[in-house]
Amino acid sequence: MVVLHQFHMSPFNEKLQRMMRFKGVAFEENYWRLTEQGKLKKKHNPTGKLPALEHDGHWVCDSTDVAHYIEENFPGPRLIPEDPAAAGLVHALEDWADESLYFYEMHMRFTTDRNWERNLPRMFERECWFMKSVLAGKMPGQIRKGIRKITGTQGIGRKTEAQLLVDCRRHISAVAGMLNDSDFLVAGQLTLADLAVYAMFLCFLDTEELASIMSEYAAVGAWMSRVEQLTDG
Ligand SMILES: N[C@@H](CCC(=O)N[C@@H](CS)C(=O)NCC(=O)O)C(=O)O
């Protein structure tokens, strides 16, 4: 049995769900509550992070490790190319998505005006009613501040919103450039790189400013539709 353990609204879920759908791996989903993080750290993952994959009782944590595990242990079309040059590029792009674009989407979705009011409450949709009311009472103060602390430590949260939008436009434009003469980011075929970047751009669309910038890049919209068509399941 394959179970994808997740926290609600994580872009990393999207990457792995689409990977498994594309490869035809049947899986169940299990959503953890934030209040269960202590148990998660103690029993399964000391980092307290999700997603994680449970396969016949064996746990694999970190979405990149999970992606490689799926590729190695399940049949279906490859998403990590065998060619070393292409595999290297897929790795670099996945890491860019996970370790850079992720913090842009987190900051923009959950801390900026016009966006956090809509997106923060969605983060708690799967909590119990009691936690929901506690969390609602703490908003916007502590939670928004807590997220700003993460993105501030990381560096992105110390930039002005105007600077962040310049950065994000450059990221979106870079993807449009990569798609100039190809349907996909690496080797002309769907790979893990597409899924990782797609997942972050989907979160970009949850913010007014980035959705507006993305609408200027038709090639990026068309590529996202192609990824969806192949991985919707
Ligand atoms: N590098 C990790 C990142 C996972 C991650 O940051 N997950 C977030 C949810 S989007 C999380 O579990 N956050 C809880 C925490 O940081 O305590 C991966 O690829 O799996």
PDBQT file of the ligand as one rigid body, heavy atoms in Angstrom, charges set to zero:
ROOT
HETATM    1  N1  LIG A 301      12.523  20.005   1.360  1.00  0.00    +0.000 N 
HETATM    2  C1  LIG A 301      11.282  19.493   1.879  1.00  0.00    +0.000 C 
HETATM    3  C2  LIG A 301      10.356  20.658   2.210  1.00  0.00    +0.000 C 
HETATM    4  C3  LIG A 301       9.016  20.219   2.759  1.00  0.00    +0.000 C 
HETATM    5  C4  LIG A 301       8.343  21.355   3.503  1.00  0.00    +0.000 C 
HETATM    6  O1  LIG A 301       8.926  22.414   3.752  1.00  0.00    +0.000 OA
HETATM    7  N2  LIG A 301       7.093  21.109   3.865  1.00  0.00    +0.000 N 
HETATM    8  C5  LIG A 301       6.355  22.059   4.654  1.00  0.00    +0.000 C 
HETATM    9  C6  LIG A 301       4.937  22.145   4.176  1.00  0.00    +0.000 C 
HETATM   10  S1  LIG A 301       4.876  23.016   2.628  1.00  0.00    +0.000 SA
HETATM   11  C7  LIG A 301       6.365  21.609   6.098  1.00  0.00    +0.000 C 
HETATM   12  O2  LIG A 301       6.270  20.437   6.357  1.00  0.00    +0.000 OA
HETATM   13  N3  LIG A 301       6.462  22.551   7.025  1.00  0.00    +0.000 N 
HETATM   14  C8  LIG A 301       6.421  22.275   8.431  1.00  0.00    +0.000 C 
HETATM   15  C9  LIG A 301       7.594  22.884   9.122  1.00  0.00    +0.000 C 
HETATM   16  O3  LIG A 301       8.463  23.496   8.481  1.00  0.00    +0.000 OA
HETATM   17  O4  LIG A 301       7.630  22.749  10.351  1.00  0.00    +0.000 OA
HETATM   18  C10 LIG A 301      10.653  18.568   0.854  1.00  0.00    +0.000 C 
HETATM   19  O5  LIG A 301      10.993  18.695  -0.330  1.00  0.00    +0.000 OA
HETATM   20  O6  LIG A 301       9.872  17.689   1.230  1.00  0.00    +0.000 OA
ENDROOT
TORSDOF 0
